[in-house]
Amino acid sequence: MLLSRAQDLPPSSTLTLASTCTFVPSLCSSKPYPKSVIRSIPMRSSLSLLRSLSFPLSHHRPHHRFLCSIFTLPFYLSPKPLKFRTLCAVSNRTSVEQLACEAPLSETQENWDFSDNNESEAAFDFDKNVGNLDLKHAAVPTLDVKELAELPEQWRRSRLAWLCKELPAHKGGTLVRVLNAQRKWMRQEDATYVAVHCMRIRENEAGFKVYKWMMQQHWYRFDFALATKLADYMGKERKFSKCREIFEDIINQGRVPSESTFHILIVAYLSSPIEGCLEEACSIYNRMIQLGGYQPRLSLHNSLFKALVGKPGASSKNYLKQAEFIFHNLVTSGLEIHKDIYGGLIWLHSYQDTVDRERITSLLKEMQNAGLEEGKEVLLSMLRVCSKEGDVGEAERTWLKLLCIDCGIPPLAFVYKMEVYAKVGEPKKSLTIFREMQEQLGSSSVAAYHEIIEVLCKAQEVELAESLMVEFIKSNLKPLTPSYIDVMNMYFNLSLHDKLELVFSQCLEKCQPNRTVYSIYLDSLVKVGNLDKAEEIFNVMRSNQAIGVNSRSCNTILGGYLSSGEYVKAEKIYDLMCQKRYGIDSPLMEKLDYVLSLSRKQVKKPVSLKLSKEQREILVGLLLGGLQIESDEERKNHMLRFEFNENSSSHFVLKRHIHEQYYEWLHPSCKPSEDAVDIPCRFCTISHSYFGFYADQFWPKGRPMIPKLIHRWLSPCALAYWYMYGGYRTSSGDILLKLKGNPEGVDKVVKALKAKSLECRVKRKGRVFWIGFLGSNSSWFWKLIEPYVLDDMKDFLKAGVATSENISGETEDMNYDDVSETDEMASNCSDDAS
């Protein structure tokens, strides 16, 4: 038992400072034991050996006797290998500096394989060869810190030994309370030793807590080596937020992080499926080269490039500049460029709205000079370029190259070839290619149906388009909405309004409500003069949050009212457009000036920006759910940043509704065109002083905070939007709400919920609190907020229904049964103080 307890404690060999020979200072004598003497000691039983090493401590309490004797064991009892002990022979350095500068083969050349991460499936395979990592640590300042064995106070050695054993076993709150109790005697070298010990036994989370506690003390001095080692360990455990925190602290101290820290942090970001991590990885990569002046390994270039092209084409095209930067670094560093790097870069260029044909040609020449063959992905990218430019000749040559490849013709190649002939005005040829695809592949893809129906509709081939639409519906492929939109546009342009109405009804039966479909039908009703039906459709659009109205639909109904002399209704639409800051078409404005002059002395200008009661309640719920506010340096103007999870079905519905609710506040760059199919997952408002109240209450000093008066603002509407934006439904049907802020604020939220007869439990995970409504409590919560939940989101969020769609990785291991609420909140208070 004593030996097992001895192994739990750090060996004295890591704390003793040797000069030129290896020896161990004894607490009983000032003379060292020579190596020959140590080797001659006979092997005895563990118990007798430990007893022989103990000695009386008459001036200390009895429990210190055992700790002191165990903690000063000779190095031959140390469970650690000799390679770590040799660090102590370096004079004038702290144990952390020696740890950071050590270079054993197993650590400096270890290859971290991150190929099994949760990245999106990439279209290319990259070179797996990994070069040796040449760590380039910045110069570490020389610090004169005593080792544990050199400390004259035996009680200090005993306390440090006790801390090294106890702290890793405690959670964050208890760990901080234990450290707070040592404030009177603990100093920099003591806390540094404890942090290093935690890292040695791979209790890196405890080491991070100790490091954060150190930073809050008045005696704290920045230690570059300690920060570097801790950041590297946290990054290797994929805890990128903690690694990034230390990374930024190093930069704030005026130092450049080591190359290993850059590398590990980038890989940690790439290994995370959380949205936004890829952008952060690119940012750190750029700073690694521009700020640190480092040359990343080939594997890091390839991994980051693979992540960029692993995104879907519509979103990955925004990463072209970053991909070109990686390619430039590969060239200038003289590293081998894999053929998939060339292929991925050409692939990204082919998705751009304006294709740089010269750049693609130069990349193809470089591939040819390097002896690399054009693969299927490259040829498919060239077909995509030809489809945008209508280059039939190049498309046919590329098609012949594809035929020579044994892998077969991919379905997208048929689609791009159809687009090429549609560009040059040969829709019948496109239809022939579509039929060839069906013959060769045995079936047609959704993209092929969308393309051929769009081509025939634009060519106004009514019968062919109708027959293919029937064929598409019978195939049971989805989605059908894009093709319905093409057919309805064709009928509208041909003034076939009766057929348009039939297709609209059919679309409502088979597809989800869509704003574009409603807008086309609204245009048709106004054009034929059926204003009663048009007004009904407009009201449906306005009341249904999943559809909503926009500038196009408002101008359409406004034009109908003005043409029919419905001036009172026209004024109401005008007021709505002023409130939403929608633009009014010039021809309508001329008529509107005359109408408004009859009833108003002066034409009403757009109203000043002001949030409605509903917008204010929604904003409170979104802020509780994680909405961010950015302020300028003087904190006069503030901006709301909306971010939605692109992989969440509920967020897909919510983002359109929020975009419509705050349309008048949105930045011009965040207002998509009327023909835009979807709303971006990220958009922001203009910078305005009106948001100052919410910034002061929820984001003082740029950090999330829970206001003191939050109990006044927790209306059912606010709770509903908090749940829709920052909540989850577990697999058992319970409801979890995510909340960031201080523990005192969380306590106020819990009390406010209990005042509404909503019993809940609180759990903390990292910097995030989770408020859980479990069992029947989730049903009571749902009954309170259900009237304010969007109709299209109720199936995703209804309490008590088992599902796994909305479960986040952050909540999978959440357990509310092992910690009482009172203990959890008390622990959180202490943890937050650290």
N, C-alpha and C positions, 0 to 999 in steps of 0.2 A: 504493500500500500504506500509505504514511504517512497519507494522508488518510482511508483507511478505518479505520485505528487511531485517528485523531483523533476520528472520529465515534462510536467506541465509548465514548469517555470523556465525562464530564459537562462541559458548557460552563462556562466560568468566569463567564458571565453569571448563572448561578443562584447564584453564591457571592459575587459582588462586592456591596458595599454602596455604593450611590450616594446622594448627598445631594439636590440639586435638579435636577441635569442628568445626562444619561446619559454616562458615561465609563467607561473601563477602566483600572485601575491597572496599570502595567508593573512587572515585576520588575527592570528595569534602571534605571529612573528613578522618582523620586517624583512626577513631574508627569504629569497625565492627558493622554490624547489627546482634543482637542476633536472634536465631531461633524464640523466642516468638514474637519479634517485626515483623519479616517477616510474621509469620502466621497471625498476627493481621491486616496486610495491607488489606483493602477492595478491592474487585475485581472491577476495573473500565474498561472503554472502552480501547481498545488497543491504540488509538490515544492519549487520555489524559494521560495514564500511561507513554507512551514514552516521552511525553512533560514534564512530571514531573521529569523524570530522566535526562533530558538534562540540560546543564549549559553553561554559557558563556565562550568562549575561546578567550579572547581579543587579545592574542599574537599569534594567529594562523589564517590562512585563513578560510573563512566561511564554506567551504566544509568539513573541518576537524571536525567541531563541531558535525555534524550529525553522522559521523563515530565513533567518540570517545564515544558519548553517547550510540549509539547502541551496540558498542562492549563491553561495561561494564555492560550489562544487568545482573540483579541478576539471580541466578541459577534457580529460580522457573519459569522463562520465557524460559529456555533452552529447545529446542526441543529434546535434547538427553536424554536417560534414565539415571537414577541415577547411575546405575552400572558403567558407564564410568567415572562419576564425582568423585567417591570415590577414583580413582587412585591418585588424586591430594593430598591426605592426606599423602602420603608416602614422607618422607623428604629425602633430599640428593639424589634425582634421577631426571633424565630428564623426560620430558613427554613421550619421546619415550621408555625409559627403563620401565616406568610404564605400557605403552601400551603393550610392549612385554611380560611383566611378569604377566599381568592380567590373571585370570583363571575363567571367567564366564562359567557356564555349557554349554551355547549355542555355545561357540567357542572351548573350549578345547576338548569337546566330540562330536563335530559335525562330522557326517559321510558323507564323500563325495562319492557319487555313480557315478562311472565312467563306468558303464556297457554299456552305450549307445555310447561308443566311436567308432571310425572308424577303429578298428582293423580288421584283416582278420578273417574270420569265423573260430572259433576254433573247434577242434574235441571233446572237453571235456567240461563238466560243472563242475564248481568248487564251493566249499563251500561259501555260501554268508554270513556266520557269520563274523561279524567284531568286533574285540576286542576294548576295550577302548584305546585311544591313551594317553600314559603318556608322556607329553612333557618334554624333558630334555634340558632346555636351559643352555648353558654354562654361567659361571659367567660373569655378566656385570659390567664393571668398573664404579665406582661411579664418576659421573660428576656433578659439581655444575653449573647448568644452570638456570638462572632466568626465571620465568614465565612472561607472558605478563603483567599481572596486577601489577607485581612488578617493571616494568620498569618506571623510573621517567620521561622519555621523552614521552610526549603525542603525539608528531609528529611521533615517532617510532611505537606506538600502532596504530595510524591511518593508517600508510603506510602498516603495516602488515595486518590490517583488509582489506584494499583495495586489497592487493596481494591475500589474501585468497579468495576473491570474484572474482577477474578478471582472475587469471591464469588458472583455470580449463576450462574457456570458450574459450581459445585460442589454436591454433595449435602449433606444436613444435617450428617452427621458430619464431613466434611472442612471444611465451612464453619465449624463451631464450633472445630475445631482451629486453623484459620487465625486466627480471632478471639482464641482463647486465647493465641496467640503474640504478640499485640499488647497484652496487658494492661499491660505496664510503661509504655507511653506513651499508650494510648488513653483518652480521657475522654468525658464526656457529649456535648459538642458534636461530637466526631469521629464517634462512633457514630450520632448523630442525622443527621449529614450523609449517612453511608453508607446508612442506612435510607431517607431521603428519596430518594436517588438510585435505589435499587432500585425504589421505587414509581413514580418518573418513567418508568423504562424498562419498567414493568409486570412487573417480577420481584417480585411481591408476596410470594411464598413466601420468597424470600431476605430481603426486608425484615422479615417476621415473625420469621425466625430471628435476625436481628440485634437486633430489639426484645426477644425473649425473652432473648438473651444479655446485653443491657444491664441487664435487670431483676435479673440475678444479681450485678452488680458493686456494690462498696461505694460507688461514687460516684454511683449512679443516683438521679436525681430524676424524679418523675412528670411527664410532659409531656402535658397534656390534648389539645393539638392533634395531636401525633404519634399518640397512641392513637386519636383520632377518625378521622383519615385512614386509618390502617392497618386499623381495624375496618371502615370502609366499603368499602375495596378487597377485603378478604377476603370480605365478605358478597356483593359483586357477583359474585365468582367462585364463589358457592354453597358456600363453605367455612364453614358455619355454626358448626362447633365452634370454630374459631379466632376467628371473629368474636365468638362468645359469650364466649370466654375473655377477650378484651380488654374486652368490654362489662362483664363482672363485675369486672374489674380497675379500670375507671373508677369503678364504684359503690363498690368497697372503698376507694377513695381519697377518698370523700366527695363525689364530683362526680356530676352528672346527665348521662348521655350525651346527645349532640345528637339532634335529631329525625331527621336522616338516618340515624344509626346504628340507632335504633329501627326505622325504616321498612325499611332494607335487611336487617336481621337477621330481621324477620318474614317478608319475602318469601323470604329464603333458606330458612327453615324450611318455608314453604309449597311451595317448589319441590322438596323432598326427599320421596321415597316411603318413607323409613325410618319405622318405627312409632314413635310418640311425638313426632314433630316437630310435629304439629298442636297437641298440648297445649302444647308449648313456645312455639309461635307465639301462642297465646291468652294465655299467661302474659306474654310480652313486650308484647303489645298492651295488656293491662290495666295493666302498669307504665308504658307510654308515656303513658297518660292520667292515671293516679293519681299516679305518681311524677314524671313529667316535666311534666305539665300541658299536653301538646301536643294539638293537634287534628289527627288523621290525615287524609290526603287521602281523597276519595271512593273512589278506586280501591283503597285499602288496606282500607277497610271492606268493600267488595264482594268483594274477593278472599278475605278471611278468612271472610266469611259463605258464600261459594260453597264453600269447603273444608269447612265444617261440614255443610252439607246434601248434600255430595257423598258422604258416608259412607252405607253401607246403613242402612235405617230402624231396625233393631234396635239398632245402635250409635250412630247419630246422635241418638237421643232423649236421650242423656245430655248433649248440648251445648245444650239448650234455654236454660239460664241464660246461657250465653255469647252465644247468638244474641240474646236479649233485651237484653243489655248493648250489643251492637253497634247494635241498632235504637234504643235509647235515645240513644246517642251521635250517630247520624244525625239524630234529631229535634232534640236540643238544639243541634247544630252548624248547623242550618238547611240541611243538605244535601238534595239531591233523592233521594227514596226510590223506587227502581225497583219496578215491580210484582212482580218476582221476589223481592224482599226480603219483601214481604207474603206472597207465596205460600210461600216457604221457611219463614217463621215459622209460618204456619198448618199447613204440612206437619209441622213438628217437634211442634207441639201435638197433632196428630192421632195421633201415635205414643205419646203418654204413656199410662201405665197408668190414670191418673185424668185425664180430659180436662177442661180449663178452658174450658167452653163460653162463659162470659162474655167471656173474653179473645179467643176466636176471633170472637165476634160484633162486638166493638169493632174488631178488625182489618178485618173485612169492611166495617164502616161507614166506616173511614178510607179504604179503597180506593175506596169509592163516592164519598166526598166529594172525593177526588183525581181523579175521573174515570177510574179504572182499571177495566177489565172483569175479571171472574172467568175465568181461563183453565182449561185442562184439569186442571192440577196442583191448583188450588184446589178445583175441584169433586170431584176424586178424593179429596182430603183430607177434604172434607165427608162423602163417602160412607163413608170409614173411621170417622169420628166417629159417624155414624148406626149403623154396624154394631156398635159397642161399646155404644151406648146403646139399640139396638133401636127407633130412631125411624123407623117406616115412612113416615109422612107426609113428613118432610123428605127421606128417601131418594128417594121418588118424585119430589118437586119437583126435587131435584138431578139425578135421572136424565133428566128432561125437558130440563133445561138442557144436559146432555151431548149429547142427541140433536140439539140445535140447532147444535152445533159441527160444522163440516165435517171435523174431524180423525178422526172415528170414535170408537166406544166402546172404550176400552182394556180388555184382558182382566181387569185387577184390579177394574174397576168391577163386572163380573159377580160376582166373588168376594165383594165387599163387600155386594152386593145379596142374595146367597145368605145371608150371615151375618145380615143384618137380619131376614129372615123366619125363620131358624132361632132367633133370639132370642125371637121372639114365638110360637114353637111351631108353625110351618108348614113342616115339612120337605119336604112334597110340592111346595110352591111353590118351594122352593129347587131341587128337582130339575127343575122346569119351566124355571127360569132357566138352569140348567146346559145343558139341551137347546137352549135358545134361543142360548146362546153357541156351541154346536157348529154350529148352523145358520148363524148370521151370520158367524162367523169361520172356519168350515171345520175347526176343530180345537179342542181344549181344552188349557189349560196345566196344568203340574204342580200349581200352587197351586189351581187349580179342582178337580182330582181330589182333592187332599188335603182341601179344604173340604167337598165334597159327601159324601165317604165318612165324614168325621168327623160331619157333621150326621146322616146316616142311622144311623150306629152309635149315637150318643147317643139317637136316637129308637127304637133297637132294631128298625129295619126290616131284618131279617136278609136276606131274599131280595134286596131292592134293593141292600143294601150288598155282598152277595156278587157279584151280577151286575156292579156297577160296579168291584169289585176285579178281576174277571176281565178286564174291558174295559181297566182301567188297566194291567194286566200285559201285555196284548197290544199296547198302544200303544208299548211300549219306552221310555216316559218314566221318568226316575229323579229323585229317590230314591223307593223304595217303602216304606222303613222306617216313616215316620210313619203311613201307612195300615195297614200290618200291625199296628202297635201299637193303633190304633183298633179294628180287627176283633178282635184278641185280647182287649182289654178288654170288648168287647161279649159275646164268648163266655163270658168269665169271669163277668160279671154275670148271664148267663142260665144258668150252670152247664152249658154245652155244652163239657165238658172234652175230649171226643174230637176235636171240631172244632178246638179250641184247639191240641191237640198236632199235628194235621195242618198247621195254619197256621204253627206254630213251625218245623216241619221244612222247610216250603216257604220260609220267611223265611231260614233258614240257607243254603239253596241259592242264593238270589238276592241276598242282602244281606250286608254286613259284620256281624261280631258286634256286638251292641248290649246294653248292660246292662239297659235297660228291658225289652227282649224277653225276656231270660233271667229277669228278676225276675217278670214276669207268669206265665211258665211255671212258675217255682218256687212261686209262690203257688197255682197250680192243682194241682201235685203234692202239696203239703202239705194242701190242702183235701180231696183225695180219699183221703189217707192213704198215698200211695205214697212213703214216706220213703226207701227205698233209691234210687229214681230221683232224688228231691229232693236227697239227699246227693251223688249223682254230679254233678248239675247245679251244686250249690253249689261243689264242688271244682273243676269246670271254670272257673267264674267266678273263683274265687280264684287259680287258677294262670295264667289268661290275662290278661296285663297290659292288653290292650286292652279287657277287660270289667271285671274287678275286682268286689269286693263293696262294699256300703255298709250304712248303718244299716237300711234296709228289708229287704234280703236276709238280714242277720244276725238280725233280729227274726223273720222268717218261719221260718227253719230252727230257731231257738231255740224258737219256739212249737210246732213239730212235734215236737221232741224231748221237750219237757215234757209234751205231751199223750199221747205214746206211752210214757212212762216211761223214755226213754233219758237217764237223769240224768248219766251220765259224759260223754256227748257234749254234753249241755247245758252242763255246767261248762266244757268246752273252748271252746264258742262264747262263753260268758260271759267267759272270760279274754281271748279275742280282742277282744271288744267293749270290755273295760276298757282294753286296750292301745291301741285305736284311738279311745278316748273316744267311742264311739257311745252314743247315748241308748237306754235300754231302756224299752219300753212298760210302762205302769203295771200292766195286768192280768198281764203276764208276771212282773213283779218280785215280785208277791205269791206266786206259785207258786215262784219262784226262791229267795226267802228260806227257804221250808220245805225245799227240796232242799239248799241249801247248809248249813243247820243240821244236817242229818243227817251230813254228811261233814266239816264244818269247825266249829271252835269259834266262829268269828266270821265273819260274812259278809265276803268279801274286798272291800275298797274298790278303786276304780280305781288302778292302779299309777302310780307317779311317772313323769314324762316322762323318757325316756332313749332315745337313738338306738341302734338295733341295728347290728350289724356291716355289714349290707348298706346301711343308711341312711347310715352314715358313709362308706363307699366311694362311694356315689352322690353324696354331698354334695361330696366332693373333686373328682369329675369335673365337677360342675355349676359349682363355684367356678372351676375352670380354664377352663371354657367361657364365663364371664362373669356368673355369678350374683352378685348384689349383697347386701351385708350393711350394714344401717343400725344405728348405735349411738346411745345417748343421750349426753348431754354428759359424764356421769361414766364412760361406757363400762362400765357394770355390766350392762345388758340390751341384747340385740342381736336384730335381726329379719332374717329371710331374705326377700328379694323375688324371686319367680319371675316372669319375663317370657318369653312365647313369641311367635313370629312368627305372626300370624294368616294369613299368606299361604303358610306352609310346610306341606306335607302331612305331613312327618315330625314337625314340632312339634305338629300337631293330635293325633297319636297319643301323643306323649310327655307332653303336658300332663296328660292324663287319668291316665296312670300315675304321674306325680310327685304329682299331687293325691291319689291314693290312698295312695301311699307315706308321705306326710307329713301325712296327714289329722288325726292326733291333735295335731299341732303348729300347725295352721292357725288363723288368727284367726277368731272366730265369723262375722264379716261375709263371710269368704271361703268359707264352707261353704254351697253352694247347697241349695235344697230337694230333696227326693227326686224331685220331678217335673221337675226341671231337665233340659233336653235336652242342654245342652252345658256344658263347664267354661270359665270365663272365661280369657282369655289372660294375665291378671295376677292374682296372688294372693300373699298374704304369710303368714308365721307370726306367732304371738304374740311379744312381746318377752320374752326369757328369758335368764338368765345362763348357761344350758348352752351357748349358742353362742359364749361368750367365747373359747374356745380357737381356733375357726375365725376369729373376727374378728381376734384378735391375729396369727394366722399369715397370713391371706389379705387382710385389710383393715385394717392398722394405720393410724391417723390418717385413716381414711376414704378411703384410696386403695388400689387393687389392688396386691398384692405377691405374689411367689412365695416360699414358705417355703424356709428353708435345708435342711430335711429332706424336701423334696418327693420325693426319690428313693425314700424309704421308702413313700410312699403311692401310687405309680403302679402300682396293681394293674390287671389286665386289666379288671376291672369299672369302675374309675375311668376308664380310658382309653375304654371303650365309652360311658359317659355323657358324657364330654367331647366325643366325636365326635358323639353324638346331639344334644347341646345347642348346641355351639359350633363344629361342623365342617361341611364342605361336600365334596361329590364333584364334581370338575370334569367338563367335557364329555368329557375323554379317560379318565375313570375314576380319576384320581389323587385322593388324600385330602388335604385341608387342614384344619388345626386352628388356630382363632383363640386367641390368648393375649395377655393384658395383664400388664404388670409391668416390672421392671427387667431390663436386658440380662444381668446376672449370674445372675438367676434363670432366665432363658430358657436360658442356657448350661448350668445344672444340669439342666434338663429334657431338653435334647438329650443330655447325657452319660448320664442315666438311661435314655433310650430306646435309646441305642447299647449300653448294658450288657445290654439285652434283645434285642440283635441286630436293632434296628430303625433302619436308616439313614434319615436325614431331612435336609432342607435348611431353612434359616431365611431368611425375607425379612421386612423391616420396611416397613410402610406407615403413615405417620403415627405414632400412638401404639400401634398394634396390630402384634404379631408374628404371622406365619403360618408354621407348621411344616408342611412338605409331605412327604408320602410318595409318591414318584414311581415310576412303572413297576412293577417287580416288588416294590418295597418296600411299595407299597400293599397288595398281596396278602398279604404277610407280616403286616402290621398287621391286616388284616381277619381272618385266621385266628386271631390272638390274641384279638380282642375279640368275634368272632361269637357265641360262646355266651351273651354277656351283652347282645347287641343285641335289642331287642324284635322279636318275629316280624313284626309288621305294618310294621316300619320297614326290614327287610332289603332289600326291593326298592328302596327309595329310596337306601340307603346302601352297597350292596355294591360293593366295589372292583373296578375293571377293566371296569365296564359303562358304556358311553358314555351320558350323559344331560345335560340342561341344566336340569333342574327346580330343583336345589338350589344353582345358581350364584348367588352374591351379587354385587352391583355392586362390592363392595370387592375381589373376587378376579378380575374379568374380565381385568384387564391384568397379573395376577401372572406374573412370569417369573423362574424360579429359575436360569436358565442364564447370565445375564449377570453375576452377582456370585458370587464364591466365598464359602463359608460363613465362612471365617476373616476375610476382609475385611469381610464384612457385619456380623459380630458386633463387630469392632473399631470400625467406623463407628457402630454402634448405641450402644456404650458412651459415645462422645463426645457423640452427639446427645442421649442421655438426660441427660447431665450439664448440658446447657444448660437 
